[in-house]
């Protein structure tokens, strides 16, 4: 189960980078955000949510993150990653112009950097104590 979490977390990092590039390309071409993009945001939130659920299952089975039992920080970060993209959609009130694409691009790349930081600090590697 811990290896499944690692795979899902790596997918979330890569997907976040791809969303950032996709949104930046929409902004560069001065295109509005389409339904395809909103689907990618939904998939991102779902992928982050599934990763969080796997983390919860691991914690309930006695696993702890390697970095000294900082499970609470892991759960806070993952909750942030689950809600921030839909939250930006809500803050922008569904806007689909160039500025919204830039905002989503920056947020997606920020999410990727947050996830990479979590990995570097040992917040995503699960082991039995």
N, C-alpha and C positions, 0 to 999 in steps of 0.2 A: 504494500500500500504506500510505503514511503517513496518507492521509485515511481509510482503513478503520480504522486504529488510533484515530484521533481520534473516529470515530463510535462504535466499540466502547467507548472510554473514557467518552464522554459517556453512553452507555447504562448503563454500570456505575454512574455517579454517580446517575442518575435512578432506576435500579432499587434502589439501596441506600436512597435516601430513601423510596421506596415500601414497601420491606420494613420500614423503621423505623415508618412510619405504620401499616402493616398490623398489626405486632406490638403497637404501642401501643393500637390499637383492640381487639385481642383481650384485652389486659390490662385495658383500661377496662371492657369488657363482662363481665369475669370468665369468659371462655371459655378452654377449654384449647386448646393448639396442635394443629391437625389435620394430616392428611396433606397438605393443600393447602399449608400453610405450609412443611412439610419439602421439598416440591417447589420452592418459591421459593428456599429455601436452596441446594438442589442446582443450580438454574439460575444463581444468583448465583455460586457457585463455578466453574461451567462458563464463564460469561461472563468472569469474571476470568482464568481459565486461558487462554481463547482470546485475550484481549487480550494476555496475557503471551507467548503463542506468536507472535503477530503482531509484538510488540516484539523477540523473539529473531530472527525472520526479518529484520526491518529492520536489526538490529545486525549480523547475518551478511552482509548486503548492503552494509555500509559506512556505514549511517546512524548518526548520533549524536544524543543529545538536545541541544536547543539550549542548555541551561544549562551550557555549558563541559565537555562530555564526562563527565557524571556518570551514565553508563549503569549503573554498579554500584548506585548508590542507587535508580535506577528499578527495577532487577530485585529488589532487596530489598523495596521497597514493594509491588511487584506480587505477590511470593511471599507476603508478609504478607496481602494482600487475598484471595489464593486459598485460604489455609488457615485463616483466623481464624474464619469462620462454622462450618465443619465442626468446628473445634477447640473452639468454645464448646459445640456439641452434645455432643461427647465429654466435655468437662469437666462438663457438667450431667447426663451419663449418660442422655440421652434424656428428661429431665423435660419435661412438657408443661403445667405449671401457670402461674399468673399471674406468678410471679416469673421464670420462664424467659422468658415473653413480654416482660417488662420488660427483661431482660438482652439479648435479641435486638434489641429496639427500640433500646436505647442503643448497642449495638455497630454496628448498621446505620447509625445516624446518625453515629457516630464514623467509620466507614469512608467515608461520604460526605464528611465534613470532611477526612479524610486525602487523599482523591482531589482535592478542590477545592484543598487546599494544594499537592499535586503539580502541578496545572495552573498555579497562580499562580507557582510557582517555576520553571516552564519545564521540568519533568521529563517531560512527555508529548508535547512537540512535537519531531518527528523531522526532521532535515535532513541532507543530504550535507555533509561537511566541506569 
